[in-house]
Amino acid sequence: MKSVCFIGHKEIERKEELKNKLIHVIKKLINDYDITNFLFGDKSDFNNLCVDIVSNLKNEYKSIKLIYYPSNDWYRDNEEENNKFFENIFNIHKIRYDKYIYLNYYGKSGYVRRNKKMIDDSDICVFYYNINYVPKKTKWLKLNVSRKSGTMIAYNYAKLKHKAIINLFE
């Protein structure tokens, strides 16, 4: 089975244009490249858009699977609690993932290790990566230090691993 992961910035632009582009790309991945597994992280507008599109396409393409790699702060090993979280806290329609991959990556950079695992588990990586993006400073970070974008770290890792990359920002 072939897999694709989705990684992008926390905030995205041109949502309607991007949505149409994503639908086209995802259908092409399914039809032309026999992609069946779609891997998702969390906590970004890009991820939420991708999950929404793929979950809706599941009605048309019965063989596709949604696989969720939750951040370390989600409920551990409890699918029912995860579904309640999405339904009640995020107030979005209930996403039915076919599989959960729980990783023991903790700390502020746990999502970086999670993204690397998703890339390792994928044949193709779909990014929303703006090379000029600079992460916003958080309230708790009062240092005058430039932070690295998690998407940039993941993008560079995918290149290092010689993964097929589709960057939808371009």
PANUSE-794766 format. One line per 3 residues: for each residue x, y, z of N, C-alpha, C, O. Coordinates in nm, 4 decimals, padded with zeros to 6 digits. Example, Ala and Ser with C-alpha at 12.3 -4.5 7.8 and 13.67 -1.06 7.14 Angstrom:
// residues 2
01.3190:-00.5690:00.7800:01.2300:-00.4500:00.7800:01.3200:-00.3300:00.7800:01.4236:-00.3319:00.8465 | 01.2850:-00.2250:00.7080:01.3670:-00.1060:00.7140:01.2900:00.0030:00.7870:01.3409:00.1138:00.8039 .
//
This chain:
// residues 170
00.0835:-00.1185:00.0000:00.0000:00.0000:00.0000:00.0875:00.1241:00.0000:00.1860:00.1313:00.0734 | 00.0521:00.2200:-00.0808:00.1287:00.3435:-00.0889:00.0659:00.4496:00.0000:-00.0556:00.4541:00.0196 | 00.1542:00.5362:00.0541:00.1093:00.6356:00.1518:00.1555:00.7753:00.1136:00.2578:00.7941:00.0478 .
00.0762:00.8727:00.1575:00.1108:01.0137:00.1425:00.0838:01.0835:00.2752:-00.0159:01.0560:00.3419 | 00.1747:01.1751:00.3132:00.1522:01.2548:00.4335:00.1310:01.4007:00.3949:00.1720:01.4451:00.2876 | 00.0662:01.4738:00.4847:00.0374:01.6155:00.4641:00.0992:01.6953:00.5785:00.0741:01.6670:00.6957 .
00.1807:01.7958:00.5433:00.2449:01.8801:00.6441:00.2430:02.0235:00.5926:00.2790:02.0500:00.4779 | 00.2007:02.1157:00.6787:00.1970:02.2546:00.6352:00.1934:02.3503:00.7521:00.1849:02.3106:00.8684 | 00.2002:02.4778:00.7174:00.2020:02.5830:00.8192:00.0718:02.5864:00.8980:-00.0334:02.5422:00.8519 .
00.0831:02.6398:01.0166:-00.0317:02.6515:01.1075:-00.1427:02.7346:01.0446:-00.2607:02.7025:01.0584 | -00.1042:02.8415:00.9758:-00.2016:02.9284:00.9097:-00.1762:02.9255:00.7591:-00.0615:02.9286:00.7145 | -00.2841:02.9195:00.6817:-00.2713:02.9138:00.5361:-00.3477:03.0291:00.4715:-00.4378:03.0883:00.5309 .
-00.3084:03.0584:00.3482:-00.3721:03.1635:00.2697:-00.4469:03.0992:00.1533:-00.4298:02.9808:00.1244 | -00.5289:03.1784:00.0882:-00.5983:03.1351:-00.0347:-00.6700:03.0015:-00.0140:-00.6527:02.9091:-00.0934 | -00.7488:02.9911:00.0903:-00.8094:02.8625:00.1277:-00.8944:02.8014:00.0159:-00.8848:02.6812:-00.0090 .
-00.9770:02.8813:-00.0518:-01.0636:02.8249:-00.1560:-00.9817:02.7775:-00.2759:-01.0059:02.6693:-00.3293 | -00.8852:02.8584:-00.3175:-00.7962:02.8198:-00.4272:-00.7167:02.6946:-00.3895:-00.7027:02.6021:-00.4694 | -00.6658:02.6936:-00.2683:-00.5885:02.5796:-00.2202:-00.6762:02.4548:-00.2108:-00.6313:02.3454:-00.2448 .
-00.7986:02.4697:-00.1657:-00.8899:02.3561:-00.1547:-00.9109:02.2909:-00.2912:-00.9054:02.1685:-00.3023 | -00.9344:02.3699:-00.3935:-00.9548:02.3151:-00.5283:-00.8289:02.2457:-00.5796:-00.8368:02.1401:-00.6423 | -00.7133:02.3051:-00.5528:-00.5866:02.2450:-00.5930:-00.5654:02.1122:-00.5209:-00.5223:02.0141:-00.5814 .
-00.5960:02.1098:-00.3916:-00.5808:01.9874:-00.3115:-00.6701:01.8747:-00.3620:-00.6256:01.7606:-00.3739 | -00.7946:01.9062:-00.3916:-00.8865:01.8040:-00.4422:-00.8299:01.7416:-00.5695:-00.8310:01.6195:-00.5852 | -00.7808:01.8254:-00.6596:-00.7219:01.7757:-00.7844:-00.6007:01.6862:-00.7567:-00.5892:01.5772:-00.8128 .
-00.5107:01.7328:-00.6699:-00.3885:01.6572:-00.6387:-00.4220:01.5243:-00.5711:-00.3649:01.4211:-00.6062 | -00.5129:01.5260:-00.4756:-00.5470:01.4032:-00.4031:-00.6116:01.3009:-00.4965:-00.5793:01.1823:-00.4902 | -00.7016:01.3455:-00.5818:-00.7635:01.2528:-00.6786:-00.6582:01.1949:-00.7733:-00.6641:01.0769:-00.8077 .
-00.5628:01.2769:-00.8153:-00.4556:01.2294:-00.9025:-00.3694:01.1256:-00.8288:-00.3309:01.0244:-00.8873 | -00.3392:01.1506:-00.7009:-00.2610:01.0546:-00.6233:-00.3334:00.9206:-00.6119:-00.2706:00.8150:-00.6191 | -00.4635:00.9251:-00.5945:-00.5424:00.8019:-00.5829:-00.5490:00.7298:-00.7176:-00.5220:00.6100:-00.7259 .
-00.5845:00.8025:-00.8216:-00.6086:00.7413:-00.9527:-00.4818:00.7039:-01.0282:-00.4768:00.5982:-01.0911 | -00.3798:00.7880:-01.0234:-00.2595:00.7656:-01.1038:-00.1460:00.6975:-01.0286:-00.0608:00.6339:-01.0906 | -00.1433:00.7096:-00.8957:-00.0320:00.6563:-00.8173:-00.0750:00.5511:-00.7155:00.0057:00.5060:-00.6343 .
-00.2018:00.5124:-00.7201:-00.2548:00.4072:-00.6322:-00.2307:00.4336:-00.4841:-00.2061:00.3404:-00.4076 | -00.2376:00.5593:-00.4436:-00.2231:00.5939:-00.3028:-00.3502:00.5496:-00.2296:-00.4618:00.5801:-00.2718 | -00.3311:00.4778:-00.1204:-00.4462:00.4329:-00.0415:-00.4411:00.4848:00.1020:-00.5456:00.5000:00.1653 .
-00.3214:00.5121:00.1545:-00.3070:00.5566:00.2935:-00.2737:00.7056:00.2988:-00.1789:00.7521:00.2356 | -00.3531:00.7780:00.3747:-00.3348:00.9214:00.3905:-00.3022:00.9500:00.5364:-00.3833:00.9240:00.6253 | -00.1821:01.0039:00.5605:-00.1295:01.0234:00.6956:-00.1440:01.1696:00.7369:-00.1083:01.2609:00.6623 .
-00.1975:01.1896:00.8579:-00.2251:01.3239:00.9070:-00.1672:01.3451:01.0461:-00.1696:01.2564:01.1314 | -00.1151:01.4654:01.0659:-00.0786:01.5115:01.1992:-00.1949:01.5940:01.2499:-00.3110:01.5579:01.2302 | -00.1638:01.7053:01.3154:-00.2707:01.7885:01.3694:-00.2204:01.9300:01.3937:-00.1036:01.9613:01.3708 .
-00.3096:02.0131:01.4398:-00.2810:02.1476:01.4876:-00.2389:02.2462:01.3796:-00.1584:02.3354:01.4065 | -00.2916:02.2325:01.2570:-00.2646:02.3344:01.1557:-00.3865:02.3472:01.0645:-00.4618:02.2521:01.0439 | -00.4031:02.4670:01.0110:-00.5108:02.4902:00.9148:-00.4957:02.3995:00.7940:-00.5941:02.3461:00.7427 .
-00.3710:02.3821:00.7482:-00.3467:02.2979:00.6307:-00.3890:02.1537:00.6583:-00.4557:02.0910:00.5759 | -00.3504:02.1024:00.7728:-00.3887:01.9659:00.8094:-00.5407:01.9512:00.8147:-00.5956:01.8547:00.7616 | -00.6089:02.0467:00.8788:-00.7543:02.0388:00.8906:-00.8218:02.0395:00.7540:-00.9184:01.9666:00.7319 .
-00.7714:02.1215:00.6627:-00.8264:02.1261:00.5272:-00.8063:01.9921:00.4573:-00.8985:01.9413:00.3934 | -00.6876:01.9345:00.4687:-00.6572:01.8056:00.4047:-00.7434:01.6935:00.4614:-00.7960:01.6117:00.3859 | -00.7582:01.6888:00.5930:-00.8420:01.5862:00.6569:-00.9856:01.5980:00.6062:-01.0487:01.4973:00.5742 .
-01.0362:01.7187:00.5991:-01.1726:01.7409:00.5536:-01.1916:01.6908:00.4107:-01.2902:01.6231:00.3815 | -01.0994:01.7231:00.3226:-01.1096:01.6818:00.1820:-01.1016:01.5305:00.1686:-01.1860:01.4695:00.1030 | -01.0005:01.4692:00.2304:-00.9829:01.3241:00.2169:-01.0997:01.2491:00.2799:-01.1452:01.1489:00.2247 .
-01.1487:01.2957:00.3941:-01.2622:01.2256:00.4569:-01.3862:01.2338:00.3687:-01.4644:01.1389:00.3637 | -01.4055:01.3453:00.2992:-01.5183:01.3560:00.2061:-01.4985:01.2690:00.0828:-01.5953:01.2151:00.0292 | -01.3753:01.2548:00.0374:-01.3468:01.1706:-00.0797:-01.3602:01.0221:-00.0485:-01.3700:00.9397:-00.1394 .
-01.3607:00.9885:00.0782:-01.3723:00.8478:00.1177:-01.5059:00.7884:00.0713:-01.5157:00.6676:00.0498 | -01.6065:00.8713:00.0562:-01.7352:00.8224:00.0043:-01.7217:00.7774:-00.1414:-01.7879:00.6829:-00.1843 | -01.6366:00.8451:-00.2156:-01.6146:00.8139:-00.3567:-01.5102:00.7039:-00.3761:-01.5225:00.6209:-00.4662 .
-01.4082:00.7041:-00.2914:-01.2984:00.6082:-00.3003:-01.2974:00.5241:-00.1733:-01.2365:00.5620:-00.0733 | -01.3638:00.4120:-00.1778:-01.3836:00.3285:-00.0580:-01.2545:00.2676:-00.0034:-01.2480:00.2328:00.1145 | -01.1518:00.2543:-00.0874:-01.0293:00.1855:-00.0439:-00.9328:00.2749:00.0339:-00.8365:00.2247:00.0917 .
-00.9563:00.4056:00.0366:-00.8597:00.4925:00.1037:-00.8749:00.4850:00.2556:-00.9834:00.4613:00.3087 | -00.7626:00.5060:00.3226:-00.7573:00.4996:00.4692:-00.7011:00.6293:00.5235:-00.6040:00.6834:00.4706 | -00.7628:00.6785:00.6295:-00.7137:00.7960:00.7009:-00.6392:00.7472:00.8245:-00.6960:00.6781:00.9091 .
-00.5120:00.7836:00.8341:-00.4277:00.7382:00.9439:-00.3801:00.8616:01.0204:-00.3237:00.9543:00.9623 | -00.4033:00.8611:01.1497:-00.3786:00.9775:01.2337:-00.2593:00.9559:01.3252:-00.2536:00.8578:01.3994 | -00.1649:01.0475:01.3196:-00.0477:01.0508:01.4066:-00.0682:01.1669:01.5039:-00.0206:01.2773:01.4775 .
-00.1377:01.1447:01.6154:-00.1669:01.2571:01.7052:-00.0426:01.3092:01.7763:00.0533:01.2361:01.8010 | -00.0479:01.4379:01.8080:00.0583:01.4956:01.8914:00.0539:01.4287:02.0270:-00.0453:01.3652:02.0626 | 00.1603:01.4430:02.1018:00.1709:01.3713:02.2287:00.0755:01.4207:02.3357:00.0659:01.3587:02.4417 .
00.0050:01.5295:02.3120:-00.0837:01.5799:02.4159:-00.2298:01.5412:02.3945:-00.3175:01.5881:02.4671 | -00.2561:01.4571:02.2970:-00.3922:01.4072:02.2784:-00.4153:01.2909:02.3749:-00.3226:01.2440:02.4409 | -00.5373:01.2464:02.3815:-00.5676:01.1288:02.4630:-00.4898:01.0092:02.4102:-00.4843:00.9868:02.2893 .
-00.4312:00.9345:02.4983:-00.3468:00.8224:02.4582:-00.4292:00.6939:02.4475:-00.5036:00.6584:02.5390 | -00.4147:00.6262:02.3359:-00.4722:00.4928:02.3151:-00.6223:00.4855:02.3416:-00.6710:00.3830:02.3893 | -00.6956:00.5908:02.3120:-00.8388:00.5875:02.3360:-00.9120:00.6558:02.2209:-00.9330:00.7771:02.2216 .
-00.9502:00.5752:02.1222:-01.0145:00.6273:02.0015:-01.1437:00.7018:02.0338:-01.1722:00.8055:01.9738 | -01.2211:00.6501:02.1274:-01.3478:00.7145:02.1631:-01.3239:00.8554:02.2176:-01.3962:00.9484:02.1819 | -01.2248:00.8718:02.3023:-01.1930:01.0040:02.3568:-01.1423:01.0983:02.2478:-01.1752:01.2169:02.2479 .
-01.0611:01.0450:02.1534:-01.0142:01.1275:02.0429:-01.1312:01.1780:01.9588:-01.1361:01.2953:01.9219 | -01.2241:01.0897:01.9292:-01.3411:01.1299:01.8507:-01.4244:01.2340:01.9247:-01.4730:01.3291:01.8635 | -01.4413:01.2171:02.0553:-01.5134:01.3171:02.1355:-01.4420:01.4519:02.1305:-01.5052:01.5572:02.1216 .
-01.3087:01.4465:02.1364:-01.2311:01.5696:02.1316:-01.2595:01.6452:02.0022:-01.2879:01.7650:02.0047 | -01.2518:01.5754:01.8892:-01.2776:01.6409:01.7613:-01.4204:01.6921:01.7517:-01.4446:01.8021:01.7020 | -01.5134:01.6130:01.7989:-01.6543:01.6491:01.7870:-01.6913:01.7645:01.8805:-01.7601:01.8576:01.8388 .
-01.6475:01.7596:02.0038:-01.6900:01.8574:02.1040:-01.5984:01.9787:02.1156:-01.6466:02.0920:02.1175 | -01.4692:01.9574:02.1234:-01.3767:02.0677:02.1466:-01.3565:02.1489:02.0193:-01.3702:02.2713:02.0214 | -01.3246:02.0836:01.9101:-01.3019:02.1557:01.7856:-01.4324:02.1961:01.7178:-01.4336:02.2820:01.6296 .
-01.5428:02.1331:01.7602:-01.6738:02.1641:01.7045:-01.6768:02.1474:01.5528:-01.7373:02.2277:01.4817 | -01.6105:02.0419:01.5040:-01.6161:02.0096:01.3624:-01.6822:01.8739:01.3484:-01.7005:01.8013:01.4461 | -01.7180:01.8408:01.2242:-01.7826:01.7109:01.2061:-01.6868:01.5994:01.2466:-01.5649:01.6143:01.2379 .
-01.7417:01.4916:01.2894:-01.6637:01.3807:01.3425:-01.5849:01.3130:01.2301:-01.6428:01.2649:01.1327 | -01.4547:01.3102:01.2446:-01.3676:01.2430:01.1486:-01.3463:01.1007:01.1971:-01.3113:01.0781:01.3129 | -01.3673:01.0073:01.1097:-01.3452:00.8673:01.1444:-01.2120:00.8238:01.0849:-01.2026:00.7944:00.9657 .
-01.1101:00.8201:01.1686:-00.9816:00.7702:01.1235:-00.9860:00.6183:01.1234:-01.0520:00.5563:01.2068 | -00.9149:00.5601:01.0290:-00.9094:00.4143:01.0194:-00.8035:00.3553:01.1118:-00.8102:00.2383:01.1495 | -00.7062:00.4380:01.1473:-00.5975:00.3880:01.2309:-00.5326:00.5052:01.3032:-00.5241:00.6158:01.2497 .
-00.4872:00.4796:01.4249:-00.4131:00.5775:01.5043:-00.2721:00.5242:01.5252:-00.2542:00.4080:01.5618 | -00.1725:00.6082:01.5023:-00.0337:00.5718:01.5293:00.0127:00.6604:01.6447:00.0401:00.7789:01.6256 | 00.0214:00.6030:01.7634:00.0631:00.6775:01.8816:00.2139:00.6664:01.8981:00.2705:00.5573:01.8924 .
00.2771:00.7793:01.9183:00.4214:00.7849:01.9333:00.4547:00.8453:02.0694:00.3818:00.9309:02.1195 | 00.5611:00.8019:02.1268:00.6012:00.8533:02.2585:00.7024:00.9655:02.2435:00.8131:00.9584:02.2970 | 00.6635:01.0691:02.1701:00.7483:01.1856:02.1506:00.6900:01.2988:02.2327:00.5814:01.3484:02.2027 .
00.7608:01.3392:02.3349:00.7109:01.4420:02.4248:00.7987:01.5665:02.4190:00.9111:01.5626:02.3689 | 00.7472:01.6739:02.4695:00.8212:01.7991:02.4743:00.7806:01.8916:02.3608:00.6995:01.8562:02.2752 | 00.8392:02.0116:02.3621:00.8029:02.1136:02.2642:00.8330:02.0717:02.1209:00.7650:02.1162:02.0284 .
00.9330:01.9875:02.1009:00.9679:01.9471:01.9646:00.9163:01.8078:01.9300:00.9612:01.7479:01.8322 | 00.8232:01.7560:02.0085:00.7675:01.6243:01.9796:00.7037:01.6169:01.8422:00.7103:01.5136:01.7757 | 00.6413:01.7275:01.7989:00.5763:01.7284:01.6682:00.6791:01.7170:01.5550:00.6471:01.6659:01.4477 .
00.8031:01.7647:01.5784:00.9077:01.7536:01.4765:00.9412:01.6065:01.4545:00.9521:01.5609:01.3407 | 00.9575:01.5332:01.5634:00.9862:01.3894:01.5526:00.8673:01.3152:01.4928:00.8846:01.2216:01.4147 | 00.7450:01.3576:01.5302:00.6236:01.2969:01.4734:00.6195:01.3185:01.3215:00.5894:01.2258:01.2463 .
00.6499:01.4408:01.2769:00.6496:01.4693:01.1330:00.7532:01.3854:01.0594:00.7277:01.3378:00.9488 | 00.8701:01.3672:01.1205:00.9728:01.2835:01.0581:00.9242:01.1395:01.0436:00.9510:01.0749:00.9422 | 00.8537:01.0894:01.1431:00.7988:00.9534:01.1358:00.6953:00.9440:01.0241:00.6927:00.8456:00.9502 .
00.6097:01.0458:01.0113:00.5117:01.0464:00.9026:00.5822:01.0461:00.7667:00.5404:00.9749:00.6754 | 00.6878:01.1247:00.7531:00.7638:01.1286:00.6280:00.8275:00.9929:00.6008:00.8217:00.9433:00.4883 | 00.8882:00.9326:00.7026:00.9487:00.7997:00.6866:00.8456:00.6974:00.6400:00.8781:00.6076:00.5623 .
00.7226:00.7102:00.6865:00.6171:00.6147:00.6542:00.5466:00.6452:00.5223:00.4526:00.5749:00.4853 | 00.5903:00.7488:00.4509:00.5220:00.7924:00.3286:00.6063:00.7708:00.2038:00.7293:00.7706:00.2081 | 00.5362:00.7526:00.0925:00.6015:00.7481:-00.0384:00.6079:00.8883:-00.0986:00.7035:00.9228:-00.1680 .
00.5053:00.9682:-00.0712:00.4942:01.1041:-00.1235:00.4573:01.1961:-00.0083:00.3791:01.1590:00.0793 | 00.5142:01.3171:-00.0089:00.4847:01.4167:00.0942:00.4216:01.5386:00.0278:00.4787:01.5970:-00.0643 | 00.3039:01.5760:00.0755:00.2362:01.6960:00.0268:00.2542:01.8045:00.1317:00.2143:01.7888:00.2471 .
00.3149:01.9145:00.0898:00.3448:02.0253:00.1797:00.2687:02.1511:00.1396:00.2297:02.1689:00.0242 | 00.2493:02.2363:00.2375:00.2156:02.3768:00.2153:00.3287:02.4515:00.2841:00.3201:02.4861:00.4019 | 00.4359:02.4758:00.2072:00.5580:02.5323:00.2638:00.5967:02.6603:00.1905:00.6246:02.6589:00.0706 .
00.5979:02.7698:00.2640:00.6406:02.8998:00.2155:00.7819:02.9226:00.2674:00.8028:02.9324:00.3884 | 00.8780:02.9311:00.1778:01.0182:02.9465:00.2170:01.0410:03.0749:00.2970:01.1372:03.0834:00.3733 | 00.9538:03.1748:00.2807:00.9687:03.3030:00.3500:00.8906:03.3103:00.4812:00.8898:03.4139:00.5476 .
00.8258:03.2012:00.5179:00.7451:03.1998:00.6396:00.8346:03.2087:00.7632:00.9359:03.1396:00.7733 | 00.7955:03.2943:00.8562:00.8652:03.3056:00.9848:00.7614:03.2825:01.0941:00.6606:03.3531:01.0984 | 00.7837:03.1855:01.1822:00.6857:03.1590:01.2890:00.6658:03.2818:01.3771:00.7594:03.3570:01.4044 .
00.5434:03.2996:01.4201:00.5119:03.4087:01.5114:00.5725:03.3783:01.6475:00.5817:03.2628:01.6890 | 00.6135:03.4839:01.7156:00.6653:03.4656:01.8510:00.5484:03.4369:01.9435:00.4412:03.4961:01.9306 | 00.5701:03.3472:02.0351:00.4664:03.3166:02.1324:00.4823:03.4079:02.2531:00.5892:03.4645:02.2759 .
00.3755:03.4215:02.3293:00.3779:03.5095:02.4465:00.4826:03.4674:02.5475:00.5460:03.5516:02.6110 | 00.5009:03.3365:02.5624:00.5940:03.2890:02.6642:00.7389:03.3019:02.6202:00.8292:03.2964:02.7036 | 00.7630:03.3192:02.4888:00.9001:03.3308:02.4396:00.9364:03.4785:02.4294:00.8936:03.5464:02.3361 .
01.0137:03.5279:02.5230:01.0478:03.6701:02.5272:01.1898:03.6949:02.4750:01.2384:03.8080:02.4774 | 01.2551:03.5900:02.4286:01.3900:03.6053:02.3756:01.3858:03.6589:02.2336:01.2898:03.6343:02.1607 | 01.4882:03.7312:02.1942:01.4974:03.7824:02.0586:01.5708:03.6784:01.9735:01.6827:03.7015:01.9278 .
01.5068:03.5658:01.9536:01.5654:03.4531:01.8824:01.4709:03.4150:01.7695:01.3494:03.4097:01.7886 | 01.5267:03.3887:01.6520:01.4404:03.3433:01.5432:01.4170:03.1938:01.5593:01.5108:03.1160:01.5768 | 01.2920:03.1559:01.5530:01.2544:03.0150:01.5652:01.2487:02.9530:01.4273:01.2223:03.0217:01.3287 .
01.2730:02.8246:01.4201:01.2606:02.7525:01.2942:01.1163:02.7080:01.2767:01.0479:02.6718:01.3725 | 01.0733:02.7116:01.1544:00.9404:02.6617:01.1210:00.9422:02.5092:01.1234:01.0318:02.4472:01.0660 | 00.8434:02.4485:01.1898:00.8329:02.3028:01.1893:00.8130:02.2486:01.0494:00.8629:02.1410:01.0165 .
00.7400:02.3230:00.9664:00.7186:02.2814:00.8280:00.8504:02.2838:00.7512:00.8771:02.1942:00.6711 | 00.9334:02.3863:00.7751:01.0642:02.3943:00.7107:01.1517:02.2748:00.7507:01.2183:02.2148:00.6664 | 01.1508:02.2416:00.8783:01.2291:02.1276:00.9262:01.1828:01.9991:00.8579:01.2649:01.9183:00.8143 .
01.0513:01.9807:00.8488:00.9961:01.8610:00.7849:01.0278:01.8585:00.6355:01.0636:01.7539:00.5813 | 01.0149:01.9726:00.5694:01.0425:01.9819:00.4257:01.1884:01.9445:00.3970:01.2162:01.8665:00.3059 | 01.2794:01.9997:00.4739:01.4217:01.9686:00.4554:01.4514:01.8220:00.4840:01.5358:01.7616:00.4178 .
01.3826:01.7645:00.5820:01.4000:01.6225:00.6134:01.3503:01.5355:00.4970:01.4149:01.4372:00.4605 | 01.2367:01.5720:00.4400:01.1827:01.4961:00.3258:01.2788:01.5015:00.2071:01.2979:01.4018:00.1375 | 01.3386:01.6173:00.1845:01.4388:01.6299:00.0776:01.5595:01.5415:00.1076:01.6096:01.4723:00.0190 .
01.6058:01.5437:00.2313:01.7199:01.4623:00.2733:01.6918:01.3134:00.2513:01.7815:01.2375:00.2145 | 01.5673:01.2725:00.2739:01.5274:01.1323:00.2580:01.4889:01.0977:00.1138:01.4459:00.9858:00.0856 | 01.5045:01.1945:00.0230:01.4747:01.1765:-00.1200:01.3301:01.1339:-00.1446:01.3026:01.0491:-00.2295 .
01.2392:01.1936:-00.0696:01.0966:01.1660:-00.0872:01.0426:01.2491:-00.2033:01.0923:01.3580:-00.2320 | 00.9415:01.1964:-00.2683:00.8697:01.2745:-00.3695:00.7922:01.3829:-00.2948:00.7191:01.3530:-00.2004 | 00.8079:01.5075:-00.3364:00.7482:01.6208:-00.2662:00.6586:01.6992:-00.3609:00.6958:01.7297:-00.4743 .
00.5404:01.7306:-00.3117:00.4492:01.8218:-00.3803:00.4303:01.9390:-00.2851:00.3804:01.9219:-00.1739 | 00.4707:02.0588:-00.3292:00.4547:02.1772:-00.2458:00.3423:02.2622:-00.3033:00.3585:02.3225:-00.4094 | 00.2303:02.2675:-00.2357:00.1126:02.3388:-00.2854:00.1192:02.4884:-00.2617:00.0298:02.5606:-00.3059 .
00.2204:02.5370:-00.1944:00.2336:02.6810:-00.1771:00.2758:02.7450:-00.3091:00.2357:02.8571:-00.3406 | 00.3564:02.6730:-00.3852:00.4111:02.7268:-00.5101:00.3045:02.7424:-00.6157:00.3336:02.7865:-00.7269 .
//
